[in-house]
Amino acid sequence: MQEPVPEMVLESSLYVSELERAKEFYGRVLGLRVMEGFEGGRGVAMQVGPTVLLLFKAEETLKRETFPAHGTRGPGHVAFRVSEEEMPRWREPLRECGVAIEKEVKVGENPPSLYFRDPDGNLLELAVQGIWPFEEA
């Protein structure tokens, strides 16, 4: 019998200093939808396709006892998968939102990944799935 393996990453976390500013940024720039806010303004869950991006105020998560502390320090990184067809169309909306592309990195024959920062310095990436050699599950 084969050992069980996870199907996918269900949620990822980034840490922010101003929750309202972060919600506005991720909604306006990436079109993410707020799914749920957390007690005491400690964070928010935002829908990314079939997954969740958690935005936490790190100092607030350290005060909670319900879940293990989700606090950390320093900027994080999340890559968002976009289709190869849509990748070229992302430059203009980023520019219109005042978001500077920090770097473009080409992996193999794929369109270049676009790297930029959120207001808290977290490194965000738009990339196509082809940058990783996935095997069928």
Residue pairs with C-beta under 8 A, 6 or more apart in sequence:
7 137
8 50
8 51
9 51
10 51
10 52
11 45
11 51
11 52
11 53
11 54
12 51
12 52
12 53
12 54
12 78
13 53
13 54
13 55
13 56
13 70
13 72
13 76
14 22
14 53
14 54
14 55
14 56
14 76
14 78
14 118
14 120
14 122
15 55
15 56
15 57
15 58
15 71
15 72
15 73
15 76
15 120
15 122
16 22
16 55
16 56
16 57
16 118
16 119
16 120
16 122
17 57
17 120
18 119
18 120
19 41
19 43
19 44
19 55
19 57
21 119
22 44
22 55
22 118
22 119
22 120
23 34
23 44
23 46
23 55
25 118
25 119
26 32
26 46
26 53
26 55
26 118
27 33
27 34
27 46
28 97
29 93
29 94
29 97
29 99
30 48
30 80
30 124
32 46
32 47
32 48
32 53
33 46
33 47
34 44
34 45
34 46
34 47
35 44
35 45
35 46
35 47
35 52
36 44
36 45
37 43
37 44
37 45
38 44
38 45
40 60
40 64
41 57
41 60
42 56
42 57
42 60
42 61
42 63
42 64
43 54
43 55
43 56
43 57
43 60
43 61
43 70
44 54
44 55
45 52
45 53
45 54
46 52
46 53
46 54
46 55
47 53
48 80
49 81
53 78
54 70
56 70
56 71
58 70
58 71
58 72
58 73
59 71
61 67
61 69
61 70
61 71
62 69
62 71
75 117
75 120
75 121
75 122
75 123
76 122
76 123
77 122
77 123
77 124
77 125
78 122
78 124
78 125
79 113
79 124
79 125
79 126
79 127
80 124
80 125
80 126
80 127
81 127
81 128
81 129
82 90
82 126
82 127
82 128
83 128
84 110
84 111
84 128
84 130
87 111
87 114
87 126
87 128
88 111
90 114
90 126
91 101
91 114
94 100
94 101
94 114
94 116
99 116
99 117
100 116
100 117
101 114
101 115
101 116
102 115
102 116
102 117
102 123
103 115
104 112
104 113
104 114
104 115
105 112
105 113
105 115
106 112
106 113
107 113
107 127
107 130
107 131
108 130
108 131
109 130
110 127
110 128
110 130
110 131
111 128
113 125
113 126
113 127
113 128
113 131
114 125
114 126
114 127
115 123
115 124
115 125
116 123
116 124
117 123
117 124
118 124
